[in-house]
């Protein structure tokens, strides 16, 4: 036979959509049955784990690794959901469980400047007589990674270094890139010798490969809805390649029974682990996405306290259910606040704060659906505040409804700078653009905002204070005989 055949099967950005992963397992097994004579290599390009899912949160990711082992993955490149929502120690323990190498050439330890011994910069795998070199890189969000003890190197520089070393020794050179489509296109254009880039992070679906120069870029979308399949033919004599690819929708495949059973086993274990009491509430606490509510106030106050800021600001859409009086388990807390979002402090001018508060009064802004950036809710919701009192007139035109804002009892000044305890999502410009321009930004990791909420629920005085109004309708105040001057920022 003059031609060697090898097939690469790949997934990315499953985000713990475990039912889709079970369907993907059936699709992968079907590919293996149909192409028994070919070499088949299975890889995942990161963000397989998402702590919004009970089975992932309650097992610290062990559920996901067990599924990947059972399906037969041979390479895994960690994405930011693995690297930024699990501690270094947790990732190490997961690596001990994994029956496949973890590949990320730019994921160095901050203290030593080196890769830990459980992460490989690349692997070389032979399938059906074809030698495949695989380089892995992940996105370098070092403002966050540094807080967890990582220094993520510049990914394209890393790829260039390892590609130059591997290219003479392999038939096929593959980069598994959790960088996003833009960086993948840049990589293909600037770095010679790469045959295939398997991408992720930006959730792009390439139903046919994208050709940039002589490099083909592949990606299988998001949430496990597709499995990528790449056919590679290698001429025995010339070693020339013919590469084709496609994406297979998993919706027509029944969930793999073995994986379904694994999910159930880990769900039981997760519920047991998450059943312990995390807090005790002395009253019911309501959440509303459309108006001020005590539970959102409680979280805003917690962010202000946690970050030692003048003001606390958070969107109510982070909270998905009411809290009832009595014991609150870790599972209930997770159901209420599933987003793996971190506390953040920044400095903002009064003008920027006021802009965001005005936008919070816009009906269309309240109901904006947000996707990604750690947000696992349904819609943005109103802003909850603490350390501030907002007087507003709902009858006035949009962006002119706020009559006065007081911060700790004093009028907020447009050109004065205030420290704001908030969430990392806002620093990315998501939801309220004026909050993106903050200065002196500091993030808190590995804590999530549900840790802040848990701390608040265990403070009876904070729970009581959450029922005090921060947003005050001037017409209702006037009916009580109090006047509000139309001045102040």
N, C-alpha and C positions, 0 to 999 in steps of 0.2 A: 504494500500500500504506500503510495507516494505521499499522501497527505495525512497529517496528524490532526485529530479533532479534540478540542477541549471546550468546555462550556463553563462560563462564570455566571453564577446566580447571585443576585445581590438585593438587599433591602436597606432602607434608611428611614429615619424619623418615624418609627413606629409609635413612639410616645405612649407605651403601655396600652395600646389598643389591642388587648390580648385576644379578643375574639377574632379580630382580623389576623393576628399572628397565627392563630390556630388554623384559619383558612389558608394562610400563606404556607403553613407547614404541609397541608395537603397538596398545594400546587407544587411545592418543591419535591415532595415524594413522587408526584406524577412525572416530573421532569427526569428524576433519577431512573424511574422504571422505563421510561421511553428511550433513554439514551444510556443504557447500561454499558454500551461499548465505548463510550466517550469518557474522558476525564471530566469530573464535575467539581467545581470549587465554589463553596458557599461563603459569602461574606456579608457583614453588616457594617454600615457606614455611620453609625452613631445615633444617639437619642432614641435608643430602644427603650430606655427606662424613663418613666415619668412618675414623680412622687404624688401626682394627683390621684393615682390609682391605688386603691386600698391594698391590693396584693403586693404592689411595689413598695409602698410606704411601710406596710406592716412587716415586711420581710427584709427591709433594707436592700432591695434589689435581687434577693436570692431567687425569687420567683422567675424573674427575667432570665437569669443565668441558667437556671434549670431547664427552662424552655429552649434556650439556644443550644444547650448541650444535647437535649433530646432530638432536636431537629438536625443537628450535625453541622453547626457552623464551624468554620475553620479559621476565620480571621474576624476580629472585631476592632474597630477604631472608635474610641470613646468620643462622644459629642459633648457639647456644653451641658446638656442635661445630666450626663453622668459626672462630668468633671466639676460642675459647680453646685450640684445639689447633694452630692455625697462627699464626705470628708476623705482625706487621703487614706486614713485607716480603714474606712469602709470599702474603698475601692481595692485596697490591698486584699482584704478578706474575700471580696468577690473574685479577684484574680486567682485566688487559691482554689476556688470552686470551679472556675471556668476550665473547660477541656479544650480550649483554643487559645492561641496567642492574642494578647492585647497589643496593638501596633499603633504607636503615635510618636513619631520621631522628634516632634518638637515639644513634648510634654515633660519638661525637666523639673526637678525639684529646686525650689528657690534657694535653699541653703547650700546644696552641693553644686548646683548648676549642671547636674547630670540626670540622665534617665534613671529611675529606680530599676532594680533588677527584674521586676515583673512587667515592665513595658519594653517592647522591642521597637527599634527604629524602622525595621523592615523585616520581612520574611521572604524566603525563597522556597517555593513549593513546586514539586514536579507532579504533573498529571498527564498520563497517557503519553509519556515521552516528551512532553513540552515543559520547559522550565519557565516558571512565572515568578517574577520579582514584584513584590507588593510593598509599597511605601505608604505609611499612614500619617496624616496630619490633621490637627484639629484647630478650631478657630481660637485666636489669641486674645481673649478678653482678660488681659492681665490686671486691670483695675479690680476685678473680682478674684481671679485665680491667685494673685499674690497673697490675698488674705487667707487662702487655704493652703499656702505653702508650695504653690506651683509657680513656675516661670515658663510660660508658653512662648517658645521661640518663634521668630518670624517664619511663617509656614513655607513660603515660596523659596526662601533661602535654604531651608531644610530640604525641600524636595530637590532643589538644584544639586545640593551636595550628594545626596544619596543616589539620585538618578545617574550622576556621572560615574559613581562607583559600580552601580549594578548593571548599567546598560550593556557593557561588553560581555557579561556573563549569563544573560538570560535571553530566552526567545521572545518573551512578552513582558513589557514593563507597565505595571498598573499603579496608579496613585489612588488610594482611597481617601477622599477629601471631604472632611466635615467643615467646609469653608464657605459654601454658597456658590451659586452659579457664576457671579461676577468674577470671583477670584479663580474659579476653575477655568474660565475663558482666558483670563490673564495668564494663568499657569501654562495653558496649552500654547498660547502665542509666544511666551517668553522662554520656556524651558524645552530644549530639544530632547528627543529620544523617548518621550512618553507615548505609549501606544493607546492606553485607555485611562480616562479619569472617571472614577465612580464617585458621584457627588451626593451631597446632602446639605442639611442645615437650613436652606431657604425653601425647602419643601417643593422644589420644582419637579415637574413630571416631564421627562423627555421620552415620548413614546417611540421616537426614532432617535438615534444618536446625533449629537451635534458635532459637526466636523470643523475643527479649528486647526489650520495647517494640516499636519499629518496625524493629529491627535483626535480621538473620538471621545466625546463626553457623554456619560450615561447618568441617569437618575430615575428613581422609582417613586417620586411623589412623596406622599405623607401618610401617616396613620395606618400603615400596613395595607392600604387598598390595592397596592400593586407589588409584584415581584419582578425585578429586572432579570433578563436572560440575554446573555451575550454568547454568540457562537464565534469561535476562533479556529481558523484552519491554518496550519503551518506546513509549508512545503518542506519535506524532509531534506531535500538537497540544497535549496537556496535559502531556507528559513524565512522566506517571505510570508507575510500574513494576509489573510482575508478575514475581516472582522465585521460582523453584523449584530444588531441588537434590537430588542423590543421589550415592552412591558406587558405583563400578564395581569389582568384584573382578577382578584381573588374572590369576587362576590359569587361566582358560579361554583365554587368549591365548598364542599361540606367541611366543617371544622374537623381537624384531625382528632380522633378520640383520645389518643395518648396525651395530647397537649391539653385537651379539655379537662381530663382527669388531673393533670398537673396544676392547672389553674385552680381547680376546686380544692385540692390539697393545700395549696398555698393560701387560698382565701380563708380556709379554716384556721390555718396557723396565724394569718395576719389578724383576723378578728379576735383571736385569743390574745395576741400580743397587744392589740390596740384597745382591749376591753378595760384596761386599768383606768382608774379615775385620775384625771389630770387636774380637774378644778371642781369647785362646788359653787354654784350660783345661788344667791339668797333671794332671787326673784326671776321672773321671766324677762327676757330681753329681746325686743323686736328688732328686725332688720327691714328696712325699706330701701329700694333703689331709687325711688322717686321723691322722697321727702326726708327730712331729718329724722333719725331714729336712734334709740339708745345704744344699740350694739355697734353701729358705725361710729358714734361718738366715743364709745369705749376704746375702739381700736385707734382712733385719731389721738386720743389722750395717751394711749400706750406708746405710740410712735413718738410723741413729744417727750414723754418721760424717758423712753429708752435711749433717745439720741440727745437728751438734755438741750432741747431747742426752745425757741420762743413760741413757736406755733406748731401744731400737728395738723397734717392734711392727708386724707386718704379718700379714695372713691368707694362708695358704698357697695358697688358691684363685686368687691372682693369677698363679700360675705354672702353665703348662699342659703342659709337657713336661720331661723330664730334659735335662741338658746332658752331652754326651759329651766325652771327652778329645780335645783337638786344637783346630783352628781353628774359631771360631764366627763365622759370617757375620751381617750385619745381618738377613738374612731369618730365620735360625735364632733370633736373639735376639727378633725380632718374633713368631715363632711361640710362643716360650716365654712372652712377657710382652706381649700385644697391647693391654692396657688403656691408654687415654690418661689415666692417673691421675698426679697430681703429688705430689711429696714435701711433707710438712707437718710442722711442729713445734708442739706445744702443751704446756701444763703441766697435769698431772693429779695428783690426790691418790692416795696409796697405796690408799685404799679403792676408788677408781674403777678403778685398774689391776687390783686383785685381783678385782673384779666381772667384768671382761672376761676375765681368765684363768680364772675359774671357769666362765664361759659357754663358753669354748673347750673344756672337757672334756665338754660335753653333746653326745651323739650327734646329737640333732635339730638343734642349732645348727650343727654342722660341715657338715651336708648341706643347709642352707638355700640354695635357688637365689636369686641376686641378679640383678635386672634394672636396667639404667641406672646413673646416677651415675658414669659412666666405667667401670664394671666390665664386662669382656668375657669373664669366665670362666664356669664352669658352676655351681659352688657355693662357699660361703664358705670352708670349710676351717678347720683349727686355726690358732691364733695361733702365730707364730714370734716369738721374742724375742732380744734381744741386750743385754748390760749387766746382765742379771738371771739369776738361777737360781731355778727354781720347783720346790719339793719338794711332791709330791702323793701322796695315798693313793687309788688308784682304787676301793677297797672302801667308802669313806665315802659318805654321801648327797650328792646334787647340791647344789652351792653350799657344800659343806663339805669338799671333797676336798683343797683346798690347805692344807698344813701350815705352810709357811713360804716367804716370798719374800725373796731377798737381792738388793739392787741394789748392784753394784760391791762385793760382799763384806760389806755391812752389812744388817741386817734392815730390810725395808721397813716404814715406819710408816704407819698408816692415815690420819693427819691431816697428814702431811708432803707437800709438793708436789714433783713431779719433772718434769723436761723429758723429753718423749717425741718421738722421731723416728718418724713414721708416714706415713699416706697421707690425702689430702684426703677420700676417701670416708667415713672414720670421723668427720670433723668434721661431716658431714651427719646423723649418727645412723644410718648404714647398717651393719648387721651386729652391732655391739656398742654398745648405747645409752649405756653409761656413758662411752664415749670421746667422745660428743658434747659433754659438759659441760666440755671443756677450755678453759683460758684462754690468753691471749697467743698466739693462733693466728697462725702465719706460713706462707704457701704459697710454693713455689718453682715459677716458670714461666719459660721454656717447657719445662723439663726434665720428662721422664716417669720413672716408676720403672724402666723398662727402661734408661734412661741410668745410673741408680744401679747396677743390676745389672751393666751393662757395665763400669763403673768397678771394681766389686768383682772381677769375673772377671779383670781385669788386675792384681790384687794377690795374688801367690802366698801371702803370709802370711794374708790374709783367707780365701782358699779353704781353706787348711789348718785355720784356726780354725773354719770352718763345721761341721766334723765333730765338734766338742766339744759334748757334751750340755748343753742349758739346762734341759730338763724332766727331773726325776729322780724316779723311782718309789721311795718310801721303803722298800717291801718288798725291792726289789732291792738297795738300799743296805745294809739291815740284814743281808741274806744275806752281804754282804761284810764284816760286822763293824763297821759304822759306825752310830751312832745319830743321829737327827735330833730335836732338841727340838720339842715341839708348842707352840711359841710364835712370836711375831713375826707382823707383818702379812703 
